[in-house]
Amino acid sequence: QVQLAESGGGLVQAGGSLRLSCAASGRTFSSYAMGWFRQAPGKEREFVAAISWGGGSTYYANSVKGRFTISRDNAKNTVYLQMNSLKPEDTAVFYCAAGRVAGVTGPTRYDYWGQGTQVTVSS
């Protein structure tokens, strides 16, 4: 069992930056691949980024490639999402998720989810 808690969301102007954190409970964090997803009002949950167990492989949605960076610190049981050059269309609730397979983009492939953190980008 893994419990996840996101933090770091907020209101930012277009062009600004935010860093999201996802803290995981349990001693098996390093055995899970991690992902970030987002869901805007009226839209389906969509893949944003993912990272493998040791952090050696990362994966990004085309819409965030070059602007967002996913990383993890297994000693701190935490995964991060650094978001730069934010756009109003990035506004959404951001969720972190843990799964057994690295790099998958479908939400159903992840076993554990956090409660989400709101990111709002004003124009």
C-alpha positions in Angstrom: 0.0 0.0 0.0 1.3 3.5 -0.9 -0.3 6.7 0.1 0.5 9.8 -1.9 0.0 13.5 -1.0 0.6 16.3 -3.5 1.6 19.8 -2.6 2.8 23.0 -4.3 -0.1 24.0 -6.4 -1.4 27.5 -6.6 -2.2 30.6 -8.7 0.5 31.8 -11.0 0.6 34.2 -14.0 1.3 32.9 -17.5 5.0 32.4 -18.0 5.6 31.7 -14.4 6.8 28.5 -12.6 5.6 26.1 -10.0 7.1 23.0 -8.5 4.8 20.3 -7.4 5.8 17.7 -4.9 4.3 14.3 -4.2 5.3 12.6 -0.9 4.8 8.9 -0.6 4.4 6.8 2.5 5.8 3.3 2.9 9.2 1.7 2.4 8.5 0.5 -1.1 8.5 3.8 -2.9 11.6 3.0 -4.9 9.9 0.0 -6.4 7.2 2.0 -8.0 7.2 4.0 -11.3 5.6 7.3 -10.8 3.5 9.5 -13.0 1.8 12.9 -13.0 -1.6 13.5 -14.5 -3.9 16.4 -14.7 -7.6 17.0 -15.1 -9.2 20.2 -16.2 -12.9 20.9 -15.7 -15.1 19.0 -18.1 -12.1 17.0 -19.5 -10.7 13.6 -19.0 -7.7 13.0 -16.8 -4.6 13.2 -19.1 -1.0 12.0 -18.8 1.6 14.7 -18.1 4.9 13.0 -17.2 6.3 9.7 -15.8 9.5 8.5 -14.3 11.0 5.0 -13.8 11.9 3.5 -10.5 15.4 4.8 -10.3 14.8 8.0 -12.2 16.9 7.0 -15.2 14.0 7.2 -17.7 11.5 10.0 -18.0 8.5 10.4 -20.3 6.5 13.5 -21.2 3.3 14.4 -23.0 4.0 16.5 -26.1 2.1 19.4 -24.6 4.6 19.8 -21.8 7.8 18.6 -23.3 10.6 21.2 -22.8 8.6 23.1 -20.1 8.0 20.5 -17.4 10.6 18.3 -15.7 9.8 15.2 -13.6 12.3 14.0 -11.0 12.3 11.8 -7.9 14.3 11.5 -4.7 13.9 7.9 -3.4 15.7 8.8 -0.1 12.9 11.3 0.6 10.1 9.2 -0.9 9.2 12.2 -3.1 8.5 12.8 -6.8 8.6 16.3 -8.2 7.2 18.1 -11.2 9.0 21.4 -12.1 6.7 23.4 -14.3 8.1 26.4 -16.2 6.6 28.7 -18.9 3.2 27.9 -17.6 0.2 28.6 -19.9 -3.5 29.2 -19.1 -4.2 25.9 -20.7 -2.1 24.2 -18.0 -4.8 25.0 -15.5 -6.0 21.8 -13.9 -5.9 19.6 -10.8 -2.6 17.8 -10.9 -2.4 14.2 -9.5 0.5 12.0 -8.8 0.2 8.2 -9.2 2.3 5.1 -8.5 2.4 2.0 -10.7 4.4 -1.1 -11.5 5.2 -0.3 -15.1 7.4 2.7 -16.1 6.3 5.1 -18.7 2.7 4.1 -19.2 0.3 6.9 -20.1 -3.0 5.3 -19.3 -4.5 6.2 -15.9 -5.8 2.7 -15.4 -2.2 1.3 -15.3 -1.5 3.1 -12.1 -2.4 1.6 -8.7 -2.3 4.4 -6.3 -3.4 8.1 -6.5 -3.1 11.2 -4.5 -5.9 13.6 -3.8 -4.6 16.2 -6.3 -3.4 19.8 -6.1 -5.0 22.7 -8.0 -2.8 24.7 -10.5 -4.3 27.8 -11.9 -2.5 29.9 -14.5 -3.9 33.4 -15.2 -3.4 35.1 -18.5 
